[in-house]
Amino acid sequence: MATLGNNGFLLCCCLFLAGIFHILYEVINNNFNSLGYLVHGATPYDYSATIECLNQPLGPQYGGGLIANPSFDKGVEAWKVDGHVKIEVRESGGNKFIVAYNRTIPFSISQSFYLKEGVFYTFSAWVQLSEGSDIVVAMIYNSVENIVHVVGSVIAKSGCWSMIKGGLTVDQNAPSVLHFQCNNTKSELRVDSVSLKEFSKHEWQENRLKNIEKVRKRTLRVNVANKNGKKIKGAKIKIQQKKLQFVIGCATPSSILMSKSYQEWFVSRFTTTVFDNEMKWYYTERLQGHENYTTPDAMLKFFIDHGIDVRGHNILWGAATQRWVRDLPPRQLLSESVRRMGSVMSRYAGKLVAWDVVNENLHHPLYEEKLGKNASAIFYKIASSLDTKATMFLNEFNTLEHPADMVSIPSKYVEKLQEIKAFPGNEELVIGIGLQGHFDPHPNIPYIRAVFDVLGETKMPIWLTELNVEPCPKQAYILEEIMREAFAHSGVKGMMIWIGWSPNGCHEMCLVDSKLQNSPSGDVVDKLLAEWKTTNLKGVTDNGGAFEVKVFHGDYYVTVYNPKTGANVTREVQVYDDKSETVDVSITL
């Protein structure tokens, strides 16, 4: 039998170890990737967006990415005509753009390329109409899936340029075609600075992680000295997070009052809540003149006693009003609505952190239809005077979830927001942007990020107000992806999970089962709550008596102990989002 010499034996050992290291590397790398901790570089994501209509369009993001001839410097090269349309390239102020005119159908121009499964595509373009205003939609047809994806839209105007920002993913590799569409066929459609940029999953996650470090953390520096001002080296520091500044809350029905076990599960996790139905008008006054606040009173007391903030949901709602309200003539509708506002808001003023004032008023404009276009603006003015501490919110569905719903696209949302703020007395009003977030099994993650980019330009706080995912095999995974997207974006300030648990079950998405054991979605929430928490952090002051570390924004207990003297001090410290990079805390022992 042949034997190996020393060199052969060493070679075998090296090969064996190399194989082991390769396996370990793959395991570690895959685990890191699944957790979001990536080990390679990524193309920086461009978070910029514009909600103003500009005299000239900005250049194409990422140089156009996959789009050939994105700025039309080469005429109409790479672009095709859709149907009975004429196109030409024009120039104004040194800027070239393409024009589709003599349109007999909504479509205009198109370009073809190949899209890949598992890739994140971010899209942007600038559009203008020659007359009037209307929605311009960018859509991509996938020839294999035989599906048209709406990747973005905007209200375009004449005389200035509006930015579309969006994105998409596809489930199968396929040749695909980008189209621009506008139903106003009497107007020329002008397009410029088109971009479609691809990101791998790893690149997307790495950008997300880098932004979390940038927008959710801040350096905390603890400076320790004695009473004479001498810096103390070797002092022991312990940092414990009391509360995360970013709001992560959960909805609940009144059944929480009946279950001690569920109460314990809930209050150990969440800092904010919202009632499912118990504060709505149809709940507190089903019959005209017969108000009953017994249940919401009891719920509010429970949460206040446990230090949990409450959102007010909702004051008025065109879609779900009692029959007696819907049948009122305009003058009485106004009178009863103002009475309702006074009733619920005077009862809870100063006790809530937010109010959904006119719920879903883009999809269900009952008040505008009966009282005029300024109805919502008037109600927001009244609400802000009745409760000066709480943030007044708009609250809509499908702005994030379904790009094809033209009723609540980002520019429609911005238009409504600006309309309310333009009303006399509302100019300085902070109006929260409530995005409900009821997702199906196919969320468009790049589009979600783009919507955050666009709405973030309003400088108003964005919240996911009713976050859930339809039942599906990947429900927990989808929930995690959406929560990570929201947490990573600077414009988003909070999210409320919408579960509606009761002893008889829950609606659509459960965080716990009937025995209050976590579901996979519940495990995701617990994992992220732990990941986004700075706790049990320990350190020692350096030669200059300082210890510094980067921590999540929030409220902290900082304990300092001098092992030489036995002296110790605990201080409450706020590390909030601020323009400065460092929070300096000076402690004397």
C-alpha positions in Angstrom: 0.0 0.0 0.0 1.5 3.4 -1.0 2.1 5.8 1.8 2.4 9.6 1.7 5.7 11.3 2.6 5.8 14.3 4.9 5.3 16.7 2.0 2.3 14.7 0.8 0.8 14.6 4.3 1.2 18.3 4.7 -0.4 18.9 1.3 -3.4 16.8 2.3 -3.7 18.7 5.6 -3.5 22.0 3.8 -6.2 21.0 1.3 -8.4 19.7 4.1 -8.0 22.9 6.1 -8.6 25.0 3.0 -11.8 23.1 2.4 -12.9 23.6 6.0 -12.1 27.3 5.8 -14.0 27.7 2.6 -17.1 26.0 4.1 -16.8 28.2 7.2 -16.4 31.3 5.1 -19.6 30.4 3.1 -21.5 29.7 6.3 -20.4 32.9 8.0 -20.9 34.9 4.9 -24.3 33.6 4.3 -25.3 34.1 7.9 -23.9 37.6 7.9 -25.8 38.3 4.7 -29.1 36.9 6.1 -28.6 39.2 9.1 -27.8 42.2 6.9 -24.1 42.4 7.9 -22.4 42.5 4.6 -18.7 42.2 3.8 -18.3 43.9 0.4 -18.7 47.3 -1.1 -21.9 48.6 -2.8 -22.9 51.3 -5.2 -24.3 54.1 -3.0 -28.0 54.5 -3.3 -29.2 58.0 -4.3 -31.8 59.1 -1.7 -32.5 62.4 -3.4 -35.9 63.3 -4.8 -37.7 66.5 -5.7 -41.3 67.4 -5.0 -41.0 70.9 -6.6 -41.7 71.6 -10.3 -38.5 72.9 -11.7 -37.6 75.2 -14.6 -35.0 72.6 -15.8 -34.8 68.9 -15.0 -31.8 67.6 -13.0 -29.4 65.1 -14.7 -30.2 61.4 -14.7 -29.5 59.6 -11.5 -26.6 57.0 -11.8 -25.9 58.4 -15.3 -29.0 56.6 -16.5 -28.0 53.2 -15.3 -29.4 50.6 -17.8 -31.1 53.3 -19.9 -29.4 54.1 -23.2 -29.3 57.7 -24.3 -31.0 58.9 -21.0 -30.5 62.6 -21.7 -31.3 62.5 -25.4 -27.9 63.9 -26.4 -28.0 61.4 -29.3 -31.4 62.4 -30.5 -34.0 59.6 -30.5 -31.4 56.8 -30.5 -32.5 53.7 -28.5 -36.0 55.1 -28.1 -39.1 53.8 -29.9 -42.6 55.2 -30.7 -45.6 53.7 -29.1 -48.5 53.5 -31.6 -49.7 56.5 -33.5 -47.3 59.1 -32.0 -44.7 61.4 -33.4 -41.5 62.1 -31.5 -38.6 64.5 -31.7 -35.8 65.9 -29.6 -35.9 69.5 -28.7 -33.6 71.9 -26.8 -34.4 74.6 -24.3 -31.9 76.5 -22.3 -29.1 74.2 -23.4 -31.1 71.1 -22.2 -32.3 68.4 -24.6 -35.4 66.4 -24.1 -37.7 64.1 -26.1 -41.3 65.2 -27.0 -44.2 62.9 -27.9 -46.9 64.8 -29.8 -49.9 64.1 -32.0 -50.8 61.3 -29.6 -54.0 59.5 -30.2 -53.4 57.1 -27.4 -52.1 57.6 -23.8 -48.7 55.9 -24.6 -45.7 57.9 -26.0 -42.1 56.5 -26.0 -40.5 53.2 -25.0 -37.1 51.5 -24.5 -36.3 47.8 -24.2 -33.9 46.0 -21.9 -33.5 42.7 -20.0 -34.5 42.5 -16.3 -33.3 39.9 -13.9 -35.0 38.1 -11.0 -33.7 38.9 -7.5 -32.4 42.3 -8.5 -33.6 45.6 -7.1 -34.3 48.3 -9.7 -34.7 52.0 -8.8 -36.2 54.3 -11.4 -36.4 58.0 -12.0 -37.3 60.4 -14.8 -38.4 64.0 -15.4 -41.6 64.8 -17.3 -43.6 67.8 -18.4 -46.8 68.6 -20.3 -47.3 71.3 -22.9 -50.6 72.2 -21.4 -52.7 71.5 -18.3 -51.7 69.0 -15.7 -52.3 65.3 -15.4 -50.7 62.1 -14.1 -47.8 60.7 -16.1 -47.1 57.0 -15.4 -43.9 55.1 -16.0 -44.6 51.3 -16.5 -42.5 48.3 -17.5 -43.9 45.4 -19.4 -42.4 42.0 -18.5 -42.8 39.7 -21.5 -42.4 36.4 -19.6 -44.7 37.3 -16.7 -47.0 39.1 -19.1 -47.4 41.7 -16.4 -47.3 45.5 -16.5 -45.5 46.9 -13.5 -46.2 50.5 -12.6 -42.8 51.7 -11.5 -43.6 55.4 -10.7 -45.9 58.3 -11.4 -46.3 62.0 -10.8 -48.7 64.9 -11.5 -47.0 66.6 -14.4 -47.6 70.2 -15.3 -47.0 72.7 -18.1 -44.1 75.2 -17.9 -42.0 73.2 -15.4 -40.5 69.7 -14.9 -41.7 67.1 -12.3 -39.7 64.2 -11.1 -40.9 60.6 -11.1 -39.2 58.3 -8.6 -40.0 54.6 -8.2 -38.7 51.1 -8.7 -39.5 47.4 -9.1 -38.4 43.8 -8.8 -39.4 40.9 -11.1 -40.0 37.3 -10.4 -38.5 36.0 -13.6 -35.7 36.9 -16.0 -37.3 38.5 -19.0 -37.0 41.0 -21.9 -38.9 44.1 -20.7 -40.1 47.4 -22.1 -40.3 50.8 -20.4 -43.3 53.0 -21.4 -44.5 56.4 -20.5 -48.2 57.1 -20.4 -50.5 60.1 -19.9 -54.3 60.2 -20.5 -54.2 63.8 -21.5 -53.6 63.1 -25.2 -54.2 66.7 -26.2 -51.0 67.7 -24.6 -47.4 67.0 -25.7 -45.6 64.7 -23.3 -42.0 65.7 -22.7 -39.5 63.3 -21.0 -35.9 63.8 -19.9 -33.1 62.4 -17.6 -34.4 58.8 -17.4 -32.7 56.3 -15.1 -33.1 52.6 -14.3 -30.4 51.4 -11.9 -29.9 47.8 -10.7 -28.8 46.8 -7.3 -28.0 43.3 -6.1 -29.7 42.1 -3.0 -26.4 42.4 -1.1 -25.9 46.0 -2.4 -29.4 46.9 -1.4 -28.9 45.5 2.2 -25.6 47.2 2.6 -27.0 50.6 1.7 -29.7 49.9 4.2 -27.2 49.1 6.9 -25.0 52.1 6.2 -28.0 54.4 6.4 -29.1 52.9 9.7 -25.6 53.8 11.0 -25.9 57.3 9.6 -29.5 58.2 10.5 -30.4 56.1 13.6 -27.2 56.4 15.6 -25.1 59.1 17.3 -21.9 59.2 19.3 -22.3 59.4 23.0 -19.2 60.6 24.9 -19.1 60.3 28.7 -16.5 62.6 30.3 -15.7 61.7 34.0 -13.8 64.0 36.4 -13.5 64.4 40.2 -14.8 67.4 42.1 -11.5 69.3 41.4 -11.9 68.8 37.7 -9.2 66.2 37.3 -10.0 63.6 34.6 -10.6 60.1 35.9 -8.9 57.3 34.0 -10.3 53.7 34.4 -13.8 54.7 35.5 -16.3 51.9 34.6 -19.2 52.9 32.3 -22.4 51.1 31.9 -25.0 52.3 29.3 -28.5 50.9 29.3 -31.2 52.0 26.8 -34.4 53.0 28.4 -36.4 53.8 25.2 -35.7 53.9 21.5 -36.5 57.3 19.9 -37.8 55.6 16.8 -41.4 54.5 17.6 -42.2 50.8 17.2 -45.8 50.2 18.4 -48.7 47.8 17.9 -52.4 48.1 17.6 -54.8 46.3 20.0 -58.5 45.9 20.5 -60.2 46.1 23.9 -59.6 42.4 24.6 -56.3 43.4 26.1 -58.2 44.6 29.1 -59.3 41.0 29.7 -56.0 39.2 29.5 -53.3 39.7 32.1 -51.0 37.4 30.1 -51.4 39.5 26.9 -51.0 42.7 28.8 -47.6 41.4 30.1 -46.6 40.3 26.6 -47.6 43.7 25.1 -46.1 46.1 27.6 -42.8 44.3 27.7 -42.3 45.1 24.0 -44.0 48.2 22.7 -43.8 51.9 23.6 -46.9 53.1 21.6 -50.3 51.7 20.7 -53.4 52.5 18.7 -56.9 51.2 19.3 -58.4 49.1 16.5 -61.9 50.6 16.5 -62.7 51.8 20.0 -62.0 55.5 19.4 -63.8 55.7 16.1 -67.0 57.8 15.8 -69.2 54.8 14.9 -68.0 53.1 18.1 -68.5 55.9 20.5 -71.8 57.2 19.0 -73.6 54.5 17.1 -76.9 56.3 17.7 -77.1 60.0 17.3 -76.8 61.8 20.7 -75.9 58.6 22.6 -72.2 58.7 23.3 -70.3 56.0 25.2 -66.6 56.3 25.9 -66.4 53.6 28.6 -64.2 51.2 26.6 -61.7 53.8 25.2 -61.5 55.4 28.6 -60.5 52.1 30.2 -58.0 51.3 27.5 -56.4 54.7 27.7 -56.1 54.5 31.4 -54.4 51.1 31.2 -51.8 52.3 28.7 -51.1 55.6 30.5 -50.6 53.6 33.7 -48.0 51.5 31.9 -46.2 54.4 30.3 -47.3 53.6 26.7 -48.2 56.4 24.3 -51.4 56.2 22.3 -52.3 57.4 18.8 -55.8 58.7 18.3 -57.5 56.7 15.5 -59.6 58.3 14.2 -61.7 61.5 14.5 -63.5 61.6 11.1 -63.7 59.0 8.4 -65.7 59.3 5.2 -65.8 55.6 4.5 -67.0 54.3 7.8 -69.5 56.7 9.2 -72.9 55.7 10.7 -75.8 55.9 8.4 -77.3 58.8 10.3 -74.1 60.8 9.6 -73.9 59.9 5.9 -77.5 61.0 5.4 -77.1 64.5 6.9 -77.4 67.5 4.7 -74.2 69.6 4.3 -74.9 72.2 7.1 -75.8 69.5 9.6 -72.9 67.3 8.6 -70.6 70.2 9.4 -72.3 70.9 12.7 -72.2 67.3 13.8 -68.6 66.7 12.7 -67.4 69.7 14.6 -69.4 68.5 17.6 -67.7 65.1 17.3 -64.3 66.7 17.1 -65.0 68.7 20.3 -66.3 65.7 22.1 -63.5 63.2 21.5 -60.6 65.7 21.4 -61.6 67.7 24.5 -61.9 64.3 26.3 -58.4 63.1 25.4 -56.5 66.3 24.6 -53.0 66.3 26.0 -53.1 62.5 26.6 -52.4 61.3 23.0 -49.3 61.7 20.8 -51.2 61.9 17.5 -54.6 62.1 15.8 -55.7 60.7 12.5 -57.9 63.7 11.8 -59.7 62.9 8.5 -58.9 59.3 7.8 -58.4 58.2 4.1 -59.6 61.5 2.7 -58.0 60.8 -0.7 -59.9 57.6 -1.2 -63.1 58.6 0.6 -63.6 62.4 0.2 -67.0 62.5 1.7 -66.4 65.8 3.5 -64.9 67.5 0.4 -67.8 66.3 -1.7 -70.4 67.6 0.7 -68.7 70.6 2.3 -66.2 71.8 -0.4 -62.6 71.4 -1.2 -61.3 73.0 2.0 -63.2 70.7 4.3 -60.2 68.7 5.5 -58.1 71.9 5.8 -60.7 73.4 8.1 -60.9 70.2 10.2 -57.1 70.2 10.6 -57.2 73.8 11.8 -59.9 73.0 14.3 -58.1 69.8 15.5 -54.8 71.6 16.0 -56.5 74.2 18.2 -58.2 71.5 20.3 -55.0 69.6 21.1 -51.8 71.6 20.7 -49.5 68.8 21.9 -50.4 66.0 19.5 -49.3 65.6 15.9 -52.1 65.8 13.4 -51.9 63.0 10.7 -53.1 62.3 7.3 -53.6 58.5 7.0 -53.9 56.7 3.6 -53.6 53.3 2.1 -51.9 52.1 -1.1 -49.4 55.0 -1.3 -46.7 52.4 -0.4 -48.5 49.2 -1.2 -49.9 49.5 -4.7 -48.2 51.9 -7.3 -51.1 51.3 -9.7 -53.6 53.0 -7.4 -53.6 56.5 -8.9 -55.8 57.9 -6.1 -53.1 58.0 -3.5 -49.8 58.2 -5.4 -47.0 60.2 -3.6 -47.6 63.4 -5.6 -51.4 63.2 -4.8 -50.4 62.8 -1.1 -48.1 65.8 -1.4 -50.8 67.8 -3.1 -53.3 67.2 -0.4 -50.7 68.0 2.3 -49.8 71.3 0.7 -53.5 72.1 0.2 -54.2 71.7 3.9 -51.0 73.7 4.9 -51.9 76.5 2.5 -55.2 77.2 4.3 -54.9 80.3 6.5 -53.6 79.4 10.0 -52.2 76.0 8.9 -49.0 77.3 7.4 -46.8 76.2 10.3 -48.8 73.1 11.2 -46.8 69.9 11.4 -48.9 67.3 9.6 -47.8 63.7 10.0 -47.7 61.5 6.9 -49.5 58.3 7.8 -48.9 55.4 5.4 -51.0 52.4 6.4 -49.0 49.6 4.9 -51.3 46.7 4.3 -49.1 44.6 2.0 -49.8 41.6 -0.2 -47.3 38.8 -0.7 -45.4 40.8 -3.4 -44.2 44.1 -1.9 -42.3 46.3 -4.2 -39.3 47.1 -1.9 -37.5 49.6 -4.3 -40.8 51.5 -4.8 -41.3 51.7 -1.0 -37.9 53.3 -0.6 -38.6 55.7 -3.4 -41.9 56.7 -1.8 -40.0 57.4 1.4 -37.5 59.5 -0.6 -40.3 61.6 -2.2 -42.5 62.1 0.9 -39.4 62.8 3.0 -38.9 65.9 1.0 -42.0 67.4 2.7 -39.9 67.5 5.9 -43.0 66.1 7.7 -42.7 63.0 9.9 -43.6 59.7 8.2 -45.1 56.8 10.0 -46.3 53.4 8.9 -49.6 53.5 10.8 -51.2 50.1 10.1 -48.4 47.7 9.1 -49.4 44.1 8.3 -48.8 41.5 5.6 -51.4 39.2 4.1 -51.1 35.5 5.1 -48.5 33.8 2.9 -45.6 31.4 3.4 -43.1 34.3 3.4 -45.2 36.6 5.7 -42.5 36.9 8.4 -39.7 37.5 5.8 -41.8 40.2 4.1 -42.6 41.9 7.4 -38.9 42.0 8.3 -37.9 43.5 4.9 -40.5 46.3 5.2 -39.6 47.1 8.8 -35.9 47.3 7.9 -36.7 49.6 5.0 -38.7 51.9 7.2 -36.1 51.9 10.0 -33.3 52.7 7.6 -34.9 55.8 6.1 -34.3 59.2 7.7 -37.8 60.4 6.8 -39.6 57.7 8.7 -40.1 58.3 12.5 -42.3 55.4 13.5 -44.3 52.3 12.7 -47.4 50.7 14.1 -47.9 47.0 13.6 -51.6 46.3 12.9 -52.5 42.9 14.3 -55.9 43.1 16.1 -55.2 40.1 18.5 -58.1 38.8 20.6 -58.6 35.5 22.4 -60.6 34.3 19.4 -57.8 34.9 17.0 -56.4 37.8 15.0 -56.9 39.4 11.6 -54.5 38.6 8.8 -51.2 38.7 10.7 -50.7 37.3 14.1 -47.7 38.0 16.3 -48.8 35.4 18.9 -51.1 32.3 18.9 -54.0 31.6 21.2 -51.5 30.5 23.9 -49.6 33.8 23.5 -46.6 32.0 22.0 -44.8 33.9 19.3 -45.6 33.3 15.6 -42.7 33.6 13.1 -43.8 37.2 12.6 -43.7 37.7 16.3 -40.2 36.4 16.3 -39.2 38.9 13.6 -40.5 41.8 15.8 -38.7 40.5 18.8 -35.5 40.1 16.8 -35.6 43.6 15.4 -36.5 45.1 18.8 -33.4 43.5 20.2 -31.2 44.4 17.3 -32.2 48.1 17.4 -31.4 48.4 21.1 -28.2 49.5 22.8 -28.2 47.6 26.1 -25.7 46.4 28.7 -23.0 48.3 27.0 -19.8 48.5 29.2 -16.6 50.4 28.9 -13.7 52.2 30.7 -12.6 55.8 30.5 -9.3 56.5 28.7 -6.4 58.7 29.8 -8.5 61.8 29.2 -11.3 60.5 31.4 -13.6 59.9 28.4 -15.4 56.9 26.9 -17.3 57.2 23.7 -19.5 54.9 21.7 -22.1 55.1 18.9 -25.6 54.3 20.1 -29.1 54.2 18.7 -31.1 57.4 19.3 -33.1 57.2 22.5 -33.3 57.6 26.3 -30.5 56.1 28.3 -29.3 55.4 31.8 -25.6 56.0 32.1 -23.9 54.6 35.2 -20.3 55.6 36.1 -18.3 53.8 38.8 -14.9 54.7 40.1 -13.3 51.4 41.3 -10.7 53.4 43.3 -13.2 55.2 45.5 -16.3 53.1 45.2 -18.3 56.2 44.1 -20.9 55.8 41.4 -23.5 58.0 39.7 -26.4 57.1 37.4 -27.6 59.8 35.0 -30.6 59.8 32.5 -29.3 61.0 29.1 -31.2 61.7 25.9 -29.4 60.9 22.7 -31.7 62.2 20.0 -31.4 62.9 16.3 -29.6 66.1 15.9 -27.3 67.9 13.5 -24.3 67.5 15.7 -22.5 64.2 15.7 -21.7 63.8 19.4 -23.6 64.1 22.7 -21.2 65.1 25.5 -22.1 64.1 29.0 -20.0 65.3 31.9 -20.2 63.4 35.2 -18.5 64.4 38.4 -17.5 61.6 40.9 
